[in-house]
């Protein structure tokens, strides 16, 4: 049940209900919306073995690699996905059209 929930919502919308409330979203390491394969890989860890997924990811250090520490769970590293704070939507300018006479 949880596996399907995560895959469908994160694959379609890049977020789940809890992430939406916290203003978070999932992206790939390249900054794009993940596809269903990416979200399925990430969801395996959350749905079936979260404590192990979290602890192993916690101890997998990026230090010494010259990379920014991303705080990813193990299966997020496998899926190459990140959880980020949602970026605010750009304010759309209202354009008023004036008819020439």
N, C-alpha and C positions, 0 to 999 in steps of 0.2 A: 503494500500500500504506500508506504513512505517513499520507496524507490520511484514508483510511478509518479507520485506527486512532485518530487524534486525534478525529475526528468522533464515532465510535461511543462511545468511552470517556468523552470529556468531555461529550457530549450525554446519555449515560445516567447517569453517576456524578459528573460534575463534576471528574473527575481522571483521570490516566493512571497507569501503574505507577510511573514515575519521580516524578511529583508525589505519589503516595501514600507512597512511601518518604521523601520530603522533607517530608511532612505539609503539602502545599499543595493548594489546590483553585481552581477557576475559578468566578467569580461574574460577574453583570452589574454594571454601574455602579450599578444600583438595589438590589443586594444579593441578587438571586435567582439560582437555578440557570439557566444559559444553555440555550436550546433548540438544536435541531440546526442551525438557520440561523445562530445566533450562533457556534456552535463551528465550523461550516463556514467562515465568514468568517475566523475566527482561524487555522484550520488551513491555509488557503491559504498564508499567509506562512511558517508553520513547515515545511510539506511541500515547497514549491516554490522559495522564495527567501528563506530565513532570514537570510543576511547583510545583504541589502538591507532586509528588513523590520526587522531589529534596528537597523541604523545610522540609517535614516531616522527611526524612532521615538525613537532616542536624541537626535537633534538637534531634534525637535519639542518645544519647550520650553513648559511651562505657566507659566513665570515671567511676572509682570506681569498674569496673568489673575485673580489672587486665589485660585486653586485650589491644592490640594495636588499636588505632583509625583507622578504615579502610575507613572512608569517603564514605560509601555506600549510594546509594539512597534506599528508602523504598523497592522497588521491587527487588533490588539487594540483600537486606537482606533476603527477602522471598525466592528468588531463590538460595541463598547462593553462589553468584558469586562476583567476584572482577575484576576491570580493573587494569592491571599492565603494566609497561613498558616491552616491548618485550626483552627477553634475546637474545644476539647475538648467531647465530649458531656457533657450535664448528667448528674450522678450521680442516678440514679433512687432515690428513697427506697423502702425496702421497707416495705410497709404490712401490719401484722398485724391480721387481723380477729378479733374476740372475739365469740363467740356469746353473746347474752344468755340468761339462764336464767329 
